[in-house]
Amino acid sequence: MSTEPASIFWFRRDLRLEDNHGLFRALSAGGRVRTIFIFDQDILGKLEDRDDRRVSFIHDRVSDLAQRIAEHGGRLLVKYGRPEAVFQELLAANKYGSLHFNHDHEPEALERDAAVERLFRAKGCDVHSYKDQTVFERSEVVKDDGTPYTVFTPFGRKWRAALEANGLVQFPSERHLDKLEPWSSAPAMPTLKDMGFVRSAYEVAPFPPPTEQLRNYAELRNLPAKDGSTGMGVHLRFGTVSPRELVRLAMKHSDVWLNELIWREFFMQILWHFPHVVKGAFRPAYDRIKWRNDEAMFQRWCEGRTGYPLVDAGMLQLRATGHMHNRVRMLVASFLVKDLLIDWRWGEAWFARWLMDFELSSNNGNWQWAAGTGCDAAPYFRVFHPTTQLKRFDPDLEYVKRWAPDHAAGKGPAPIVDHDQARKRAIAAFKDALA
């Protein structure tokens, strides 16, 4: 066995052993590798619900990961705390060769990672981070003059051209697991109770999606009752599957789904180049909109009691499962912003609380798209008609019967606003803000 100090691979949003870029690099570097996952106290502390489904999902995936690592002679050290403090304790006890991880793009994650990197470098350790969440990132797909795209269509064309030119690189980390090394001592994995949470039931789609589902994606994706979505959002969010593998599947079976994966990368590079979108409109002029922000109306929206069947069904599905069909997501977002004239950030925060597949860049980008405040957004005068959307996408009330049966039985609440009047009010408010 090598006498060189072991390196550390830090699992984060990449909870898998296959096609894991950073893990591949760490294992291929020649030395022994110890692995760690940290339940970040700062992130978990901001969650409002002690039965948050995502925490249960991550806990289960980390437990599975630990078992698989043990089967290959390693041991996953699982800690609960602040990453900087956890690593400070490890560095005080032992010497390590280097730290490896797959980097993130969200502002708070960047601050956290910079602090950890300073800590390791102060101890004379190398720090390496890698691209793994996407096929292309940051400034890899930009205009010819080096500036970022703010419109999706040309970004998508350039992305596809870059893929054709470079191909899909694979990182077969699963072939080098013999380099995994156990920690000399490692405490038991913290339980949900240890971290202040309780177990919550959840459902996630299996990987890979059925081939027939992918082939029919274009035809079924807008029909909420058919649930033609792939369900891969949760896996992408936490890295339980490789984004490169999903692109590979999309290239083979569904160009429409490939476009959705490219949209995800578009919003990620928007967040990277324009971090102000986290707190305000991509186009600052839209921050002047005079929102009504009626808290009682917002509560009715949250609880699925707006009186509009498709809106209410979507909101009730979200609360019950942590999922919502994408077509319905667009409708409920338009309804909150345009019909109720409530700040899109209220809705963004509600989705962030409940969605299993919540991802900051996509959630922010899609809410700003629906509100008309973002890049390449729907124009502010485009307002989804909740009744027309119902007739078009759930004409037999199959979806409504499943999630809002009172509406299907004619016993739902009365509409809380008149859509036609609300539409005119919204357009006037947007015009005033942009005048």
Secondary structure, DSSP 4 states (H G I P E B T S, - for coil): ---SPPEEEEESS---SSS-HHHHHHHHTSS-EEEEEEEEHHHHTT-S-TT-HHHHHHHHHHHHHHHHHHHTT--EEEEEE-HHHHHHHHHHH---SEEEEE---SHHHHHHHHHHHHHHHHTT-EEEEE--SSSS-TTSS--TTSPPP-SHHHHHHHHHHHHHHH------GGGGGGGB---S--PPPPPTGGGT----------SSPPHHHHHTHHHHTT-TTTT-S---HHHHHHTSS-HHHHHHHHHHH-HHHHHHHHHHHHHHHHHHH-GGGGTS-SSGGGGG------HHHHHHHHTT-SS-HHHHHHHHHHHHHS---HHHHHHHHHIIIIIS---HHHHHHHHHHH-TT--HHHHHHHHHHHHT-STTPPPTT----HHHHHHHH-TT-HHHHHH-HHHHTT-SPPPSS-HHHHHHHHHHHHHHHH-
